[in-house]
Amino acid sequence: MSYTSDELLQMQEKHVMHTYNRDLLLVRGNGSYVWDDKGNRYLDFTMGISVCNLGHCHPRVTQAICEQAAKLVHVSNLFYNENQPLLANYLASMSFGGKLFFCNSGAEANEGMIKFARRWGNAHGGRNQIICMDNSFHGRTLATLAATGRSKYRKGFEPDVEGFVFATFNDLASVEALIGPQTAAVMLEPVQGEGGILPASPEFIQGVRALCDKHNLLMLCDEVQCGMGRTGRYFAYQHYDIEPDAMSMAKALGNGLPLAAFEVRQQYGDVLTPGTHASTFGGTPLACAAGIAVCQTMMEEKVMDQVARSSSYIFGKLKELQERHPAIREVRGKGLMIGIDLGDKVKEVFAACRQNRFLVLTAGETVLRLMPSLLVNQAEMDEALAILDKVIP
Ligand SMILES: *Cc1c(COP(=O)(O)O)cnc(C)c1O
């Protein structure tokens, strides 16, 4: 590096907006570990907020990126490229065989999915209202903020984009009560992430599906965080024996390259026609090459079987910890999307994990959130569990 860390942080301070509170300067990653500028190693159970699901710098993804970067990086969506159809084919085969639109971020995918639902609803009875869930998170653009149930994110950015109303997650009657002549769709995260690692109950999500069928509404799933294998299925809705009409995906799709998409069922494949939606960077050859490597690795290396084994191991051990540590109110989640409800102890535990060079996240107001690599091994899980045993009161 030609600049010292102090010089870099001065430039940062002066010229990068202070919209995040952060302290560590990370320079390198490999599998479940990252290193800071001073050479310290950290066990990473954040994975870039469930982005690097196959671990940092997974060799197959790195190789795909390097080879594609030398061949063709970007051509715009005025032309076909070789990788988009292949990636769409993989993702469709991992889900409900629909049609995809590629973009770059979770918010952009949700924004597109909302536009899709409005366009369909407006054409079917002038309906454009979407029922969303309290405590949900769908992104930071104006429409996705308006769809987000956690009002603290919207504060100061009024007026809200119109057309969103809120039901209570896991309370079917609250959804039914909101359905009216304006309703076009119901939108939810099968496992709420930012809200505190809260899985939908089967009765709730299947009930929403039935309500959507009965009232001719679209069921929209935000799988940005819980999708791409995080919960032990390719997509979290697959735990519930239902299919949505559309879903968004992002975070882990490119294992670190910005890549996102939303998929709609075949019967809705022509709702968005040429000129109605677009994204300059959506589905570049480079990003799609990373996505293809992710899908191939997940399928060929049976990553979902590995997640099932690791999940039952770590949940078993966490339940043991719960018996010894009064601060643990609940351990919940699916697959390797793990929440430990610590009540008002969450901040001190979070800080103590960092002290022990163990990177974790929080969610909601009281939950410690663990999202390790889907390829995490037992030694790494044991290392994490030993630190948690040490730092949780
Ligand atoms: C992270 C997240 C988003 C927003 O994704 P960005 O890529 O940050 O725009 C949307 N929905 C859910 C469920 C998320 O976890």
Ligand as a Chemical Component Dictionary entry (heavy atoms), coordinates in Angstrom:
data_LIG
# 
_chem_comp.id                   LIG 
_chem_comp.type                 NON-POLYMER 
_chem_comp.pdbx_formal_charge   0 
_chem_comp.three_letter_code    LIG 
# 
loop_
_chem_comp_atom.comp_id 
_chem_comp_atom.atom_id 
_chem_comp_atom.alt_atom_id 
_chem_comp_atom.type_symbol 
_chem_comp_atom.charge 
_chem_comp_atom.model_Cartn_x 
_chem_comp_atom.model_Cartn_y 
_chem_comp_atom.model_Cartn_z 
_chem_comp_atom.pdbx_ordinal 
LIG C1 C1 C 0 -30.161 -6.017 2.811  1  
LIG C2 C2 C 0 -31.591 -6.144 2.497  2  
LIG C3 C3 C 0 -32.212 -5.330 1.537  3  
LIG C4 C4 C 0 -31.496 -4.190 0.862  4  
LIG O1 O1 O 0 -30.424 -4.628 0.082  5  
LIG P1 P1 P 0 -29.371 -3.548 -0.466 6  
LIG O2 O2 O 0 -28.491 -4.371 -1.365 7  
LIG O3 O3 O 0 -28.653 -2.999 0.713  8  
LIG O4 O4 O 0 -30.120 -2.514 -1.177 9  
LIG C5 C5 C 0 -33.538 -5.572 1.230  10 
LIG N1 N1 N 0 -34.225 -6.532 1.847  11 
LIG C6 C6 C 0 -33.674 -7.330 2.786  12 
LIG C7 C7 C 0 -34.494 -8.408 3.413  13 
LIG C8 C8 C 0 -32.339 -7.150 3.159  14 
LIG O5 O5 O 0 -31.802 -7.902 4.117  15 
# 
loop_
_chem_comp_bond.comp_id 
_chem_comp_bond.atom_id_1 
_chem_comp_bond.atom_id_2 
_chem_comp_bond.value_order 
_chem_comp_bond.pdbx_ordinal 
LIG C1 C2 SING 1  
LIG C2 C3 SING 2  
LIG C2 C8 DOUB 3  
LIG C3 C4 SING 4  
LIG C3 C5 DOUB 5  
LIG C4 O1 SING 6  
LIG O1 P1 SING 7  
LIG P1 O2 DOUB 8  
LIG P1 O3 SING 9  
LIG P1 O4 SING 10 
LIG C5 N1 SING 11 
LIG N1 C6 DOUB 12 
LIG C6 C7 SING 13 
LIG C6 C8 SING 14 
LIG C8 O5 SING 15 
# 
